[in-house]
Amino acid sequence: MNNIKINSSEFNVSVSQINNNKLSVASADNMLDGRWWISRVNVQGVEKGKGLGSQLLQKLISEILFYGETNIIVAPGGYHSDTEKQFNFYRKNGFINANEEGLLIYNKDGHKK
């Protein structure tokens, strides 16, 4: 994970990397109720599909776990029309279905990578 930059506080965490003048980023916000909400994982340019999104997401999760929180949630969908692809991306990175429809939650104990 060379050249990954981290901006971290108890309220927001973001990790980013620039490749070929394209910014790729993952970020999450502390909901202040025991949950962190992943707001974005975005890989741009030729790095798409090469594992950078997973690297950024795993680094983001590591930073969040540093603050002691394990309740990390995401609602795949956003701007991309292929929501199943997004659900699969998060599932392969340790997320499972949450109790609420359309949400996934990080499963720290079930993730082996």
Biopython code that builds the backbone (N, CA, C, O; Angstrom):
import numpy as np
from Bio.PDB.StructureBuilder import StructureBuilder

atoms = [
    (1, "MET", "N", (0.838, -1.178, 0.000)),
    (1, "MET", "CA", (0.000, 0.000, 0.000)),
    (1, "MET", "C", (0.882, 1.241, 0.000)),
    (1, "MET", "O", (0.809, 2.067, 0.910)),
    (2, "ASN", "N", (1.683, 1.360, -0.987)),
    (2, "ASN", "CA", (2.589, 2.494, -1.100)),
    (2, "ASN", "C", (1.826, 3.778, -1.386)),
    (2, "ASN", "O", (0.824, 3.785, -2.101)),
    (3, "ASN", "N", (2.321, 4.853, -0.813)),
    (3, "ASN", "CA", (1.817, 6.192, -1.085)),
    (3, "ASN", "C", (0.380, 6.433, -0.640)),
    (3, "ASN", "O", (-0.229, 7.403, -1.090)),
    (4, "ILE", "N", (-0.181, 5.606, 0.211)),
    (4, "ILE", "CA", (-1.527, 5.859, 0.716)),
    (4, "ILE", "C", (-1.436, 6.895, 1.815)),
    (4, "ILE", "O", (-0.672, 6.742, 2.768)),
    (5, "LYS", "N", (-2.216, 7.943, 1.677)),
    (5, "LYS", "CA", (-2.275, 9.026, 2.655)),
    (5, "LYS", "C", (-3.486, 8.807, 3.546)),
    (5, "LYS", "O", (-4.546, 8.381, 3.088)),
    (6, "ILE", "N", (-3.308, 9.109, 4.839)),
    (6, "ILE", "CA", (-4.375, 8.911, 5.816)),
    (6, "ILE", "C", (-4.697, 10.242, 6.479)),
    (6, "ILE", "O", (-3.799, 10.968, 6.907)),
    (7, "ASN", "N", (-5.977, 10.554, 6.560)),
    (7, "ASN", "CA", (-6.459, 11.709, 7.297)),
    (7, "ASN", "C", (-7.468, 11.152, 8.297)),
    (7, "ASN", "O", (-8.542, 10.694, 7.907)),
    (8, "SER", "N", (-7.127, 11.190, 9.581)),
    (8, "SER", "CA", (-7.914, 10.459, 10.556)),
    (8, "SER", "C", (-8.185, 11.287, 11.803)),
    (8, "SER", "O", (-7.300, 11.962, 12.328)),
    (9, "SER", "N", (-9.420, 11.220, 12.262)),
    (9, "SER", "CA", (-9.789, 11.804, 13.550)),
    (9, "SER", "C", (-10.895, 10.936, 14.132)),
    (9, "SER", "O", (-11.324, 9.968, 13.505)),
    (10, "GLU", "N", (-11.349, 11.274, 15.313)),
    (10, "GLU", "CA", (-12.414, 10.493, 15.931)),
    (10, "GLU", "C", (-13.766, 10.712, 15.246)),
    (10, "GLU", "O", (-14.737, 10.025, 15.563)),
    (11, "PHE", "N", (-13.836, 11.666, 14.309)),
    (11, "PHE", "CA", (-15.089, 11.982, 13.629)),
    (11, "PHE", "C", (-15.128, 11.546, 12.164)),
    (11, "PHE", "O", (-16.202, 11.272, 11.630)),
    (12, "ASN", "N", (-13.973, 11.480, 11.517)),
    (12, "ASN", "CA", (-13.911, 11.163, 10.094)),
    (12, "ASN", "C", (-12.578, 10.516, 9.780)),
    (12, "ASN", "O", (-11.545, 10.908, 10.324)),
    (13, "VAL", "N", (-12.599, 9.525, 8.904)),
    (13, "VAL", "CA", (-11.376, 8.887, 8.440)),
    (13, "VAL", "C", (-11.431, 8.848, 6.914)),
    (13, "VAL", "O", (-12.449, 8.484, 6.325)),
    (14, "SER", "N", (-10.330, 9.226, 6.292)),
    (14, "SER", "CA", (-10.230, 9.060, 4.844)),
    (14, "SER", "C", (-8.825, 8.588, 4.500)),
    (14, "SER", "O", (-7.844, 8.970, 5.137)),
    (15, "VAL", "N", (-8.760, 7.755, 3.482)),
    (15, "VAL", "CA", (-7.484, 7.278, 2.962)),
    (15, "VAL", "C", (-7.515, 7.532, 1.461)),
    (15, "VAL", "O", (-8.553, 7.389, 0.815)),
    (16, "SER", "N", (-6.367, 7.910, 0.918)),
    (16, "SER", "CA", (-6.344, 8.249, -0.501)),
    (16, "SER", "C", (-4.996, 7.917, -1.116)),
    (16, "SER", "O", (-3.988, 7.759, -0.427)),
    (17, "GLN", "N", (-5.019, 7.819, -2.423)),
    (17, "GLN", "CA", (-3.803, 7.574, -3.177)),
    (17, "GLN", "C", (-3.967, 8.210, -4.555)),
    (17, "GLN", "O", (-5.047, 8.176, -5.145)),
    (18, "ILE", "N", (-2.880, 8.789, -5.055)),
    (18, "ILE", "CA", (-2.874, 9.360, -6.399)),
    (18, "ILE", "C", (-2.024, 8.474, -7.295)),
    (18, "ILE", "O", (-0.864, 8.195, -6.992)),
    (19, "ASN", "N", (-2.618, 8.034, -8.407)),
    (19, "ASN", "CA", (-1.928, 7.247, -9.427)),
    (19, "ASN", "C", (-2.237, 7.869, -10.778)),
    (19, "ASN", "O", (-3.398, 8.118, -11.099)),
    (20, "ASN", "N", (-1.214, 8.116, -11.560)),
    (20, "ASN", "CA", (-1.397, 8.692, -12.901)),
    (20, "ASN", "C", (-2.286, 9.934, -12.870)),
    (20, "ASN", "O", (-3.162, 10.105, -13.717)),
    (21, "ASN", "N", (-2.046, 10.796, -11.880)),
    (21, "ASN", "CA", (-2.803, 12.042, -11.699)),
    (21, "ASN", "C", (-4.287, 11.832, -11.453)),
    (21, "ASN", "O", (-5.085, 12.731, -11.720)),
    (22, "LYS", "N", (-4.674, 10.671, -10.952)),
    (22, "LYS", "CA", (-6.066, 10.369, -10.604)),
    (22, "LYS", "C", (-6.139, 10.048, -9.118)),
    (22, "LYS", "O", (-5.362, 9.243, -8.605)),
    (23, "LEU", "N", (-7.078, 10.686, -8.440)),
    (23, "LEU", "CA", (-7.255, 10.493, -7.010)),
    (23, "LEU", "C", (-8.233, 9.356, -6.747)),
    (23, "LEU", "O", (-9.345, 9.354, -7.276)),
    (24, "SER", "N", (-7.822, 8.392, -5.930)),
    (24, "SER", "CA", (-8.698, 7.325, -5.448)),
    (24, "SER", "C", (-8.823, 7.496, -3.944)),
    (24, "SER", "O", (-7.838, 7.792, -3.268)),
    (25, "VAL", "N", (-10.033, 7.310, -3.413)),
    (25, "VAL", "CA", (-10.265, 7.632, -2.008)),
    (25, "VAL", "C", (-11.306, 6.697, -1.391)),
    (25, "VAL", "O", (-12.194, 6.189, -2.075)),
    (26, "ALA", "N", (-11.173, 6.486, -0.081)),
    (26, "ALA", "CA", (-12.188, 5.800, 0.723)),
    (26, "ALA", "C", (-12.374, 6.632, 1.977)),
    (26, "ALA", "O", (-11.396, 7.087, 2.570)),
    (27, "SER", "N", (-13.624, 6.838, 2.391)),
    (27, "SER", "CA", (-13.848, 7.666, 3.580)),
    (27, "SER", "C", (-15.049, 7.156, 4.373)),
    (27, "SER", "O", (-15.935, 6.481, 3.847)),
    (28, "ALA", "N", (-15.043, 7.502, 5.648)),
    (28, "ALA", "CA", (-16.120, 7.103, 6.555)),
    (28, "ALA", "C", (-16.310, 8.185, 7.609)),
    (28, "ALA", "O", (-15.380, 8.916, 7.950)),
    (29, "ASP", "N", (-17.533, 8.268, 8.115)),
    (29, "ASP", "CA", (-17.889, 9.250, 9.138)),
    (29, "ASP", "C", (-18.387, 8.543, 10.382)),
    (29, "ASP", "O", (-19.102, 7.544, 10.305)),
    (30, "ASN", "N", (-17.996, 9.078, 11.534)),
    (30, "ASN", "CA", (-18.467, 8.575, 12.810)),
    (30, "ASN", "C", (-19.867, 9.118, 13.038)),
    (30, "ASN", "O", (-20.060, 10.334, 13.076)),
    (31, "MET", "N", (-20.842, 8.237, 13.190)),
    (31, "MET", "CA", (-22.222, 8.659, 13.397)),
    (31, "MET", "C", (-22.486, 9.045, 14.859)),
    (31, "MET", "O", (-23.587, 9.480, 15.199)),
    (32, "LEU", "N", (-21.479, 8.886, 15.714)),
    (32, "LEU", "CA", (-21.542, 9.244, 17.134)),
    (32, "LEU", "C", (-22.611, 8.468, 17.899)),
    (32, "LEU", "O", (-23.082, 8.909, 18.948)),
    (33, "ASP", "N", (-22.985, 7.309, 17.361)),
    (33, "ASP", "CA", (-23.922, 6.434, 18.058)),
    (33, "ASP", "C", (-23.388, 5.000, 18.106)),
    (33, "ASP", "O", (-24.148, 4.043, 18.255)),
    (34, "GLY", "N", (-22.050, 4.873, 17.973)),
    (34, "GLY", "CA", (-21.422, 3.562, 17.982)),
    (34, "GLY", "C", (-21.233, 2.978, 16.602)),
    (34, "GLY", "O", (-20.740, 1.858, 16.470)),
    (35, "ARG", "N", (-21.615, 3.716, 15.559)),
    (35, "ARG", "CA", (-21.474, 3.235, 14.185)),
    (35, "ARG", "C", (-20.610, 4.195, 13.362)),
    (35, "ARG", "O", (-20.608, 5.407, 13.578)),
    (36, "TRP", "N", (-19.888, 3.614, 12.426)),
    (36, "TRP", "CA", (-19.183, 4.383, 11.396)),
    (36, "TRP", "C", (-19.856, 4.079, 10.073)),
    (36, "TRP", "O", (-20.189, 2.928, 9.789)),
    (37, "TRP", "N", (-20.058, 5.108, 9.263)),
    (37, "TRP", "CA", (-20.736, 4.999, 7.985)),
    (37, "TRP", "C", (-19.731, 5.211, 6.870)),
    (37, "TRP", "O", (-19.142, 6.287, 6.764)),
    (38, "ILE", "N", (-19.524, 4.197, 6.035)),
    (38, "ILE", "CA", (-18.635, 4.361, 4.888)),
    (38, "ILE", "C", (-19.386, 5.171, 3.843)),
    (38, "ILE", "O", (-20.410, 4.740, 3.314)),
    (39, "SER", "N", (-18.857, 6.348, 3.559)),
    (39, "SER", "CA", (-19.535, 7.240, 2.634)),
    (39, "SER", "C", (-19.035, 7.114, 1.208)),
    (39, "SER", "O", (-19.733, 7.484, 0.263)),
    (40, "ARG", "N", (-17.807, 6.583, 1.049)),
    (40, "ARG", "CA", (-17.281, 6.520, -0.311)),
    (40, "ARG", "C", (-16.082, 5.593, -0.416)),
    (40, "ARG", "O", (-15.208, 5.577, 0.451)),
    (41, "VAL", "N", (-16.059, 4.822, -1.495)),
    (41, "VAL", "CA", (-14.867, 4.123, -1.965)),
    (41, "VAL", "C", (-14.875, 4.351, -3.476)),
    (41, "VAL", "O", (-15.747, 3.850, -4.186)),
    (42, "ASN", "N", (-13.897, 5.109, -3.955)),
    (42, "ASN", "CA", (-13.894, 5.508, -5.358)),
    (42, "ASN", "C", (-12.493, 5.372, -5.918)),
    (42, "ASN", "O", (-11.570, 6.055, -5.475)),
    (43, "VAL", "N", (-12.336, 4.490, -6.892)),
    (43, "VAL", "CA", (-11.060, 4.301, -7.583)),
    (43, "VAL", "C", (-11.231, 4.837, -8.992)),
    (43, "VAL", "O", (-12.204, 4.517, -9.674)),
    (44, "GLN", "N", (-10.284, 5.650, -9.422)),
    (44, "GLN", "CA", (-10.358, 6.248, -10.752)),
    (44, "GLN", "C", (-9.209, 5.792, -11.635)),
    (44, "GLN", "O", (-8.158, 5.365, -11.158)),
    (45, "GLY", "N", (-9.439, 5.895, -12.915)),
    (45, "GLY", "CA", (-8.383, 5.648, -13.889)),
    (45, "GLY", "C", (-8.044, 4.184, -14.068)),
    (45, "GLY", "O", (-8.864, 3.299, -13.821)),
    (46, "VAL", "N", (-6.818, 3.949, -14.505)),
    (46, "VAL", "CA", (-6.368, 2.599, -14.866)),
    (46, "VAL", "C", (-6.235, 1.675, -13.659)),
    (46, "VAL", "O", (-6.077, 0.467, -13.830)),
    (47, "GLU", "N", (-6.295, 2.214, -12.448)),
    (47, "GLU", "CA", (-6.177, 1.385, -11.247)),
    (47, "GLU", "C", (-7.464, 0.620, -10.956)),
    (47, "GLU", "O", (-7.450, -0.327, -10.169)),
    (48, "LYS", "N", (-8.566, 1.011, -11.570)),
    (48, "LYS", "CA", (-9.855, 0.357, -11.344)),
    (48, "LYS", "C", (-9.756, -1.124, -11.698)),
    (48, "LYS", "O", (-9.245, -1.485, -12.759)),
    (49, "GLY", "N", (-10.249, -1.976, -10.803)),
    (49, "GLY", "CA", (-10.254, -3.410, -11.056)),
    (49, "GLY", "C", (-8.956, -4.121, -10.729)),
    (49, "GLY", "O", (-8.804, -5.301, -11.045)),
    (50, "LYS", "N", (-8.008, -3.420, -10.095)),
    (50, "LYS", "CA", (-6.702, -4.018, -9.787)),
    (50, "LYS", "C", (-6.465, -4.203, -8.287)),
    (50, "LYS", "O", (-5.339, -4.471, -7.867)),
    (51, "GLY", "N", (-7.515, -4.061, -7.480)),
    (51, "GLY", "CA", (-7.381, -4.296, -6.047)),
    (51, "GLY", "C", (-7.131, -3.063, -5.200)),
    (51, "GLY", "O", (-7.069, -3.165, -3.975)),
    (52, "LEU", "N", (-6.986, -1.898, -5.822)),
    (52, "LEU", "CA", (-6.732, -0.688, -5.039)),
    (52, "LEU", "C", (-7.917, -0.339, -4.149)),
    (52, "LEU", "O", (-7.721, 0.103, -3.017)),
    (53, "GLY", "N", (-9.141, -0.528, -4.633)),
    (53, "GLY", "CA", (-10.321, -0.250, -3.809)),
    (53, "GLY", "C", (-10.325, -1.094, -2.548)),
    (53, "GLY", "O", (-10.632, -0.591, -1.467)),
    (54, "SER", "N", (-9.991, -2.364, -2.673)),
    (54, "SER", "CA", (-9.917, -3.240, -1.501)),
    (54, "SER", "C", (-8.797, -2.803, -0.559)),
    (54, "SER", "O", (-8.968, -2.833, 0.659)),
    (55, "GLN", "N", (-7.658, -2.398, -1.111)),
    (55, "GLN", "CA", (-6.561, -1.918, -0.267)),
    (55, "GLN", "C", (-6.976, -0.674, 0.505)),
    (55, "GLN", "O", (-6.724, -0.569, 1.705)),
    (56, "LEU", "N", (-7.612, 0.267, -0.185)),
    (56, "LEU", "CA", (-8.061, 1.486, 0.487)),
    (56, "LEU", "C", (-9.106, 1.173, 1.549)),
    (56, "LEU", "O", (-9.051, 1.714, 2.653)),
    (57, "LEU", "N", (-10.062, 0.299, 1.222)),
    (57, "LEU", "CA", (-11.110, -0.060, 2.173)),
    (57, "LEU", "C", (-10.526, -0.747, 3.394)),
    (57, "LEU", "O", (-10.923, -0.433, 4.516)),
    (58, "GLN", "N", (-9.595, -1.675, 3.211)),
    (58, "GLN", "CA", (-8.988, -2.363, 4.353)),
    (58, "GLN", "C", (-8.204, -1.397, 5.233)),
    (58, "GLN", "O", (-8.226, -1.519, 6.458)),
    (59, "LYS", "N", (-7.515, -0.441, 4.624)),
    (59, "LYS", "CA", (-6.787, 0.566, 5.412)),
    (59, "LYS", "C", (-7.773, 1.445, 6.169)),
    (59, "LYS", "O", (-7.537, 1.788, 7.327)),
    (60, "LEU", "N", (-8.877, 1.810, 5.521)),
    (60, "LEU", "CA", (-9.923, 2.595, 6.172)),
    (60, "LEU", "C", (-10.481, 1.848, 7.384)),
    (60, "LEU", "O", (-10.635, 2.428, 8.459)),
    (61, "ILE", "N", (-10.780, 0.569, 7.206)),
    (61, "ILE", "CA", (-11.302, -0.252, 8.302)),
    (61, "ILE", "C", (-10.290, -0.320, 9.446)),
    (61, "ILE", "O", (-10.669, -0.210, 10.612)),
    (62, "SER", "N", (-9.021, -0.498, 9.126)),
    (62, "SER", "CA", (-7.972, -0.548, 10.161)),
    (62, "SER", "C", (-7.942, 0.739, 10.972)),
    (62, "SER", "O", (-7.801, 0.706, 12.195)),
    (63, "GLU", "N", (-8.072, 1.857, 10.299)),
    (63, "GLU", "CA", (-8.072, 3.147, 10.995)),
    (63, "GLU", "C", (-9.288, 3.285, 11.899)),
    (63, "GLU", "O", (-9.170, 3.773, 13.023)),
    (64, "ILE", "N", (-10.451, 2.862, 11.426)),
    (64, "ILE", "CA", (-11.668, 2.936, 12.234)),
    (64, "ILE", "C", (-11.542, 2.028, 13.460)),
    (64, "ILE", "O", (-11.915, 2.426, 14.563)),
    (65, "LEU", "N", (-11.026, 0.832, 13.277)),
    (65, "LEU", "CA", (-10.861, -0.106, 14.395)),
    (65, "LEU", "C", (-9.897, 0.449, 15.441)),
    (65, "LEU", "O", (-10.007, 0.104, 16.618)),
    (66, "PHE", "N", (-8.956, 1.301, 15.037)),
    (66, "PHE", "CA", (-8.043, 1.943, 15.960)),
    (66, "PHE", "C", (-8.816, 2.743, 17.014)),
    (66, "PHE", "O", (-8.383, 2.839, 18.163)),
    (67, "TYR", "N", (-9.954, 3.315, 16.624)),
    (67, "TYR", "CA", (-10.781, 4.087, 17.551)),
    (67, "TYR", "C", (-11.683, 3.201, 18.396)),
    (67, "TYR", "O", (-12.463, 3.709, 19.202)),
    (68, "GLY", "N", (-11.590, 1.887, 18.226)),
    (68, "GLY", "CA", (-12.321, 0.954, 19.068)),
    (68, "GLY", "C", (-13.701, 0.594, 18.564)),
    (68, "GLY", "O", (-14.394, -0.205, 19.195)),
    (69, "GLU", "N", (-14.116, 1.153, 17.456)),
    (69, "GLU", "CA", (-15.445, 0.861, 16.926)),
    (69, "GLU", "C", (-15.384, -0.338, 15.987)),
    (69, "GLU", "O", (-14.458, -0.463, 15.186)),
    (70, "THR", "N", (-16.363, -1.205, 16.090)),
    (70, "THR", "CA", (-16.431, -2.344, 15.176)),
    (70, "THR", "C", (-17.725, -2.336, 14.380)),
    (70, "THR", "O", (-17.919, -3.199, 13.524)),
    (71, "ASN", "N", (-18.603, -1.397, 14.635)),
    (71, "ASN", "CA", (-19.868, -1.284, 13.933)),
    (71, "ASN", "C", (-19.673, -0.382, 12.722)),
    (71, "ASN", "O", (-19.909, 0.823, 12.799)),
    (72, "ILE", "N", (-19.242, -0.963, 11.603)),
    (72, "ILE", "CA", (-18.960, -0.213, 10.387)),
    (72, "ILE", "C", (-19.998, -0.628, 9.350)),
    (72, "ILE", "O", (-20.099, -1.804, 9.003)),
    (73, "ILE", "N", (-20.769, 0.342, 8.857)),
    (73, "ILE", "CA", (-21.855, 0.021, 7.938)),
    (73, "ILE", "C", (-21.679, 0.741, 6.603)),
    (73, "ILE", "O", (-20.968, 1.740, 6.496)),
    (74, "VAL", "N", (-22.351, 0.198, 5.595)),
    (74, "VAL", "CA", (-22.323, 0.789, 4.260)),
    (74, "VAL", "C", (-23.649, 0.454, 3.574)),
    (74, "VAL", "O", (-24.256, -0.586, 3.827)),
    (75, "ALA", "N", (-24.079, 1.367, 2.699)),
    (75, "ALA", "CA", (-25.268, 1.136, 1.871)),
    (75, "ALA", "C", (-24.831, 1.206, 0.417)),
    (75, "ALA", "O", (-24.866, 2.278, -0.188)),
    (76, "PRO", "N", (-24.417, 0.068, -0.157)),
    (76, "PRO", "CA", (-23.973, 0.087, -1.558)),
    (76, "PRO", "C", (-25.067, 0.623, -2.476)),
    (76, "PRO", "O", (-26.258, 0.445, -2.221)),
    (77, "GLY", "N", (-24.653, 1.258, -3.507)),
    (77, "GLY", "CA", (-25.599, 1.833, -4.473)),
    (77, "GLY", "C", (-25.010, 3.095, -5.046)),
    (77, "GLY", "O", (-24.292, 3.062, -6.046)),
    (78, "GLY", "N", (-25.310, 4.188, -4.424)),
    (78, "GLY", "CA", (-24.724, 5.462, -4.805)),
    (78, "GLY", "C", (-24.878, 5.801, -6.270)),
    (78, "GLY", "O", (-25.976, 5.745, -6.823)),
    (79, "TYR", "N", (-23.769, 6.153, -6.890)),
    (79, "TYR", "CA", (-23.783, 6.639, -8.267)),
    (79, "TYR", "C", (-23.626, 5.541, -9.304)),
    (79, "TYR", "O", (-23.823, 5.786, -10.494)),
    (80, "HIS", "N", (-23.282, 4.358, -8.885)),
    (80, "HIS", "CA", (-23.025, 3.264, -9.827)),
    (80, "HIS", "C", (-24.301, 2.460, -10.029)),
    (80, "HIS", "O", (-24.981, 2.124, -9.060)),
    (81, "SER", "N", (-24.628, 2.154, -11.263)),
    (81, "SER", "CA", (-25.880, 1.453, -11.546)),
    (81, "SER", "C", (-25.816, -0.048, -11.220)),
    (81, "SER", "O", (-26.861, -0.674, -11.039)),
    (82, "ASP", "N", (-24.634, -0.627, -11.142)),
    (82, "ASP", "CA", (-24.491, -2.055, -10.870)),
    (82, "ASP", "C", (-24.338, -2.284, -9.368)),
    (82, "ASP", "O", (-23.232, -2.491, -8.868)),
    (83, "THR", "N", (-25.461, -2.244, -8.659)),
    (83, "THR", "CA", (-25.402, -2.368, -7.199)),
    (83, "THR", "C", (-24.936, -3.747, -6.763)),
    (83, "THR", "O", (-24.293, -3.873, -5.721)),
    (84, "GLU", "N", (-25.248, -4.800, -7.545)),
    (84, "GLU", "CA", (-24.800, -6.142, -7.159)),
    (84, "GLU", "C", (-23.274, -6.214, -7.151)),
    (84, "GLU", "O", (-22.691, -6.871, -6.289)),
    (85, "LYS", "N", (-22.635, -5.558, -8.083)),
    (85, "LYS", "CA", (-21.171, -5.501, -8.121)),
    (85, "LYS", "C", (-20.636, -4.830, -6.856)),
    (85, "LYS", "O", (-19.631, -5.260, -6.291)),
    (86, "GLN", "N", (-21.318, -3.776, -6.422)),
    (86, "GLN", "CA", (-20.900, -3.094, -5.198)),
    (86, "GLN", "C", (-21.111, -3.974, -3.970)),
    (86, "GLN", "O", (-20.236, -4.055, -3.109)),
    (87, "PHE", "N", (-22.264, -4.631, -3.883)),
    (87, "PHE", "CA", (-22.505, -5.548, -2.765)),
    (87, "PHE", "C", (-21.421, -6.618, -2.720)),
    (87, "PHE", "O", (-20.905, -6.926, -1.646)),
    (88, "ASN", "N", (-21.068, -7.192, -3.875)),
    (88, "ASN", "CA", (-20.031, -8.222, -3.929)),
    (88, "ASN", "C", (-18.675, -7.683, -3.487)),
    (88, "ASN", "O", (-17.927, -8.381, -2.803)),
    (89, "PHE", "N", (-18.351, -6.449, -3.869)),
    (89, "PHE", "CA", (-17.096, -5.816, -3.451)),
    (89, "PHE", "C", (-17.014, -5.749, -1.922)),
    (89, "PHE", "O", (-16.000, -6.128, -1.335)),
    (90, "TYR", "N", (-18.068, -5.272, -1.291)),
    (90, "TYR", "CA", (-18.041, -5.160, 0.171)),
    (90, "TYR", "C", (-18.060, -6.537, 0.834)),
    (90, "TYR", "O", (-17.387, -6.738, 1.845)),
    (91, "ARG", "N", (-18.805, -7.472, 0.294)),
    (91, "ARG", "CA", (-18.839, -8.828, 0.864)),
    (91, "ARG", "C", (-17.460, -9.476, 0.821)),
    (91, "ARG", "O", (-17.050, -10.120, 1.786)),
    (92, "LYS", "N", (-16.742, -9.312, -0.286)),
    (92, "LYS", "CA", (-15.408, -9.928, -0.362)),
    (92, "LYS", "C", (-14.429, -9.241, 0.584)),
    (92, "LYS", "O", (-13.353, -9.773, 0.857)),
    (93, "ASN", "N", (-14.796, -8.066, 1.084)),
    (93, "ASN", "CA", (-13.954, -7.342, 2.024)),
    (93, "ASN", "C", (-14.457, -7.429, 3.458)),
    (93, "ASN", "O", (-14.109, -6.591, 4.289)),
    (94, "GLY", "N", (-15.280, -8.446, 3.757)),
    (94, "GLY", "CA", (-15.644, -8.741, 5.140)),
    (94, "GLY", "C", (-16.971, -8.209, 5.618)),
    (94, "GLY", "O", (-17.234, -8.234, 6.820)),
    (95, "PHE", "N", (-17.818, -7.728, 4.729)),
    (95, "PHE", "CA", (-19.123, -7.219, 5.138)),
    (95, "PHE", "C", (-20.187, -8.289, 4.944)),
    (95, "PHE", "O", (-20.095, -9.124, 4.044)),
    (96, "ILE", "N", (-21.192, -8.248, 5.801)),
    (96, "ILE", "CA", (-22.319, -9.175, 5.720)),
    (96, "ILE", "C", (-23.609, -8.359, 5.763)),
    (96, "ILE", "O", (-23.588, -7.169, 6.079)),
    (97, "ASN", "N", (-24.738, -9.011, 5.440)),
    (97, "ASN", "CA", (-26.026, -8.323, 5.487)),
    (97, "ASN", "C", (-26.325, -7.871, 6.912)),
    (97, "ASN", "O", (-26.117, -8.609, 7.875)),
    (98, "ALA", "N", (-26.816, -6.645, 7.019)),
    (98, "ALA", "CA", (-27.223, -6.105, 8.319)),
    (98, "ALA", "C", (-28.710, -6.388, 8.513)),
    (98, "ALA", "O", (-29.363, -6.943, 7.629)),
    (99, "ASN", "N", (-29.234, -6.009, 9.662)),
    (99, "ASN", "CA", (-30.650, -6.221, 9.947)),
    (99, "ASN", "C", (-31.542, -5.344, 9.082)),
    (99, "ASN", "O", (-32.699, -5.686, 8.839)),
    (100, "GLU", "N", (-31.009, -4.205, 8.608)),
    (100, "GLU", "CA", (-31.799, -3.294, 7.797)),
    (100, "GLU", "C", (-31.583, -3.584, 6.320)),
    (100, "GLU", "O", (-30.461, -3.848, 5.890)),
    (101, "GLU", "N", (-32.647, -3.536, 5.558)),
    (101, "GLU", "CA", (-32.606, -3.791, 4.109)),
    (101, "GLU", "C", (-31.625, -2.847, 3.419)),
    (101, "GLU", "O", (-31.656, -1.634, 3.628)),
    (102, "GLY", "N", (-30.763, -3.421, 2.601)),
    (102, "GLY", "CA", (-29.845, -2.612, 1.800)),
    (102, "GLY", "C", (-28.565, -2.205, 2.504)),
    (102, "GLY", "O", (-27.707, -1.565, 1.896)),
    (103, "LEU", "N", (-28.418, -2.561, 3.777)),
    (103, "LEU", "CA", (-27.207, -2.207, 4.515)),
    (103, "LEU", "C", (-26.327, -3.436, 4.704)),
    (103, "LEU", "O", (-26.814, -4.558, 4.843)),
    (104, "LEU", "N", (-25.039, -3.199, 4.705)),
    (104, "LEU", "CA", (-24.069, -4.221, 5.057)),
    (104, "LEU", "C", (-23.289, -3.736, 6.264)),
    (104, "LEU", "O", (-23.102, -2.533, 6.448)),
    (105, "ILE", "N", (-22.833, -4.675, 7.089)),
    (105, "ILE", "CA", (-22.057, -4.351, 8.278)),
    (105, "ILE", "C", (-20.763, -5.152, 8.253)),
    (105, "ILE", "O", (-20.742, -6.303, 7.815)),
    (106, "TYR", "N", (-19.692, -4.538, 8.722)),
    (106, "TYR", "CA", (-18.400, -5.210, 8.733)),
    (106, "TYR", "C", (-18.407, -6.321, 9.764)),
    (106, "TYR", "O", (-18.834, -6.126, 10.902)),
    (107, "ASN", "N", (-17.927, -7.491, 9.354)),
    (107, "ASN", "CA", (-17.871, -8.660, 10.233)),
    (107, "ASN", "C", (-16.411, -8.939, 10.560)),
    (107, "ASN", "O", (-15.764, -9.748, 9.895)),
    (108, "LYS", "N", (-15.899, -8.276, 11.575)),
    (108, "LYS", "CA", (-14.494, -8.392, 11.956)),
    (108, "LYS", "C", (-14.091, -9.837, 12.202)),
    (108, "LYS", "O", (-13.022, -10.266, 11.768)),
    (109, "ASP", "N", (-14.935, -10.587, 12.893)),
    (109, "ASP", "CA", (-14.580, -11.962, 13.261)),
    (109, "ASP", "C", (-14.652, -12.923, 12.083)),
    (109, "ASP", "O", (-13.950, -13.934, 12.071)),
    (110, "GLY", "N", (-15.480, -12.628, 11.102)),
    (110, "GLY", "CA", (-15.656, -13.533, 9.981)),
    (110, "GLY", "C", (-14.767, -13.216, 8.781)),
    (110, "GLY", "O", (-14.784, -13.949, 7.792)),
    (111, "HIS", "N", (-14.002, -12.147, 8.855)),
    (111, "HIS", "CA", (-13.191, -11.749, 7.709)),
    (111, "HIS", "C", (-11.787, -12.320, 7.801)),
    (111, "HIS", "O", (-11.071, -12.085, 8.773)),
    (112, "LYS", "N", (-11.410, -13.058, 6.797)),
    (112, "LYS", "CA", (-10.072, -13.628, 6.750)),
    (112, "LYS", "C", (-9.452, -13.221, 5.431)),
    (112, "LYS", "O", (-9.922, -13.607, 4.361)),
    (113, "LYS", "N", (-8.405, -12.445, 5.519)),
    (113, "LYS", "CA", (-7.742, -11.987, 4.300)),
    (113, "LYS", "C", (-6.269, -12.000, 4.478)),
    (113, "LYS", "O", (-5.533, -11.646, 3.558)),
]
sb = StructureBuilder()
sb.init_structure("model")
sb.init_model(0)
sb.init_chain("A")
sb.init_seg("    ")
for serial, (resi, resn, name, xyz) in enumerate(atoms, 1):
    if name == "N":
        sb.init_residue(resn, " ", resi, " ")
    sb.init_atom(name, np.array(xyz, "f"), 0.0, 1.0, " ", f" {name:<3s}", serial, name[0])
structure = sb.get_structure()
